[in-house]
C-alpha cells in the first residue's frame, strides 16, 4: 500500500526524493532555473494503450483521436504521430497546421470547432482528407456554399451531459443551453441545409463533458443513448465520435475510471450496429503524465496562515482556478519523514491577483526558500492554456523517455 494516494511505479519517493519517469525531479528543476513542465513519454503511451485495449473489447472498429488542445508540445505530438496508434483532434486552423507539421496526415485529423469563420473554413477545406464536424447550421451552410457534395460530420447536442464531480463548468450539454452542437429542435433544419447542398453526413459527433469518473457513468450512458438517437435520420453515417472527457483522479477521494465498465457501455449501445467508434481523449492521455515544478521563494506566516510562495502562478496552469481541477502539490525533497512536523499551509503563486492560489489548507512537510514543489496532474490543459499575464509566462518543457 502506497503512503501517498498518487504514488505509482513511475512516480514515487526514492531515498527521500521525488522520482518521475526514472528522473530526479528536483535535480531537473535546478538545471531549469525557473518553472518546468515534465512529461513522461512512457506514461503517455501506457495511457493510450489502456484506452485502445478497452476499445478492443467493444467488438467494434474504433479509432482514437488525441485532443491536441490538452497539450500541444511539439515533441509530445511528434512522438504520438510516430507511434501510429492514434490520430489527432483539432479545433482551429493553426492546430491543423501544427498537427501536419508534427507528422499527422490530413486523413488522421478530425476537426471539431465552434464559431468557425469563413476564413477558418477556407483553410480547413483545402485538405480533402480532413474530417470536419459541423457545430452549427450556419457552418453546414457555409461548407455547402464552398464545397457542395462534400462529406461532413455533424456535432449534435443530446441535452444530456456530465463532468468531473458533476461540475456545471465541465458539462458541455445538459439542462442549461450551451453553445455546442445542434439540438433536436433544430435538427430538421440542419438536415435540410445539408440536403440542399448535397452534403453527405458520414459521421456523427457529440461531446458531453470533461473529467467524468465512475460516479458519473450512469449520466454519461444516458447522454450516449441520447446522442445515438440522432442516427435514425443518418443512413450514411459510418463513424460515431463520442468525444472525450474521460477523467482521472485529482483528489485522494477519487477513484480511477473503470475503463472495462466504460467499454461495456459502448459494447451494449453499439451492439448490432456496423459503425466505427471514435473517441477523443486528451486529459486521459497526458494529464497524469505531466507535472509542473516550481521553486519556493518565501515561507512566511501572515496572521494565522502559513503562506508558501512559489515562482509561478495560475497563468501557467489555469485549470485549478477555472475548473476546480487541482494539481496535487508534492515536495520534491521533503525534510524528514516525521509527519508530526508537517503543517497546513496555503501555496501562493507570484501573480498579483487574489485568485492566484495553488492550494489552500494543504498539509506539507517543512519547506524553505530554494526547495521545489511538483504540482501533479499538470500534463493536460496547463502549458496549452498558459498566458504571459504580468509577463510571468516563461517556462520550460521536457519530454522524458
Secondary structure as UniProt FT lines:
FT   TURN            5..6
FT   TURN            9..10
FT   STRAND          11..14
FT   TURN            15..16
FT   STRAND          17..20
FT   TURN            21..22
FT   STRAND          23..24
FT   HELIX           25..32
FT   STRAND          36..40
FT   HELIX           41..56
FT   TURN            57..59
FT   STRAND          62..67
FT   HELIX           68..70
FT   HELIX           74..83
FT   STRAND          87..90
FT   HELIX           93..101
FT   TURN            102..103
FT   HELIX           106..108
FT   STRAND          109..112
FT   HELIX           118..125
FT   TURN            128..129
FT   STRAND          131..134
FT   HELIX           137..146
FT   TURN            148..149
FT   STRAND          151..156
FT   HELIX           164..166
FT   HELIX           168..170
FT   HELIX           184..186
FT   HELIX           187..196
FT   TURN            197..198
FT   STRAND          200..205
FT   HELIX           214..216
FT   HELIX           217..228
FT   HELIX           229..233
FT   TURN            235..236
FT   STRAND          239..241
FT   TURN            252..253
FT   HELIX           259..270
FT   TURN            271..272
FT   STRAND          276..279
FT   HELIX           283..286
FT   HELIX           287..289
FT   STRAND          290..302
FT   TURN            303..304
FT   STRAND          305..310
FT   TURN            314..316
FT   HELIX           319..323
FT   STRAND          329..331
FT   TURN            332..333
FT   HELIX           339..341
FT   STRAND          343..348
FT   TURN            354..355
FT   STRAND          357..364
FT   TURN            369..370
FT   STRAND          372..376
FT   HELIX           383..385
FT   HELIX           389..391
FT   STRAND          396..400
//
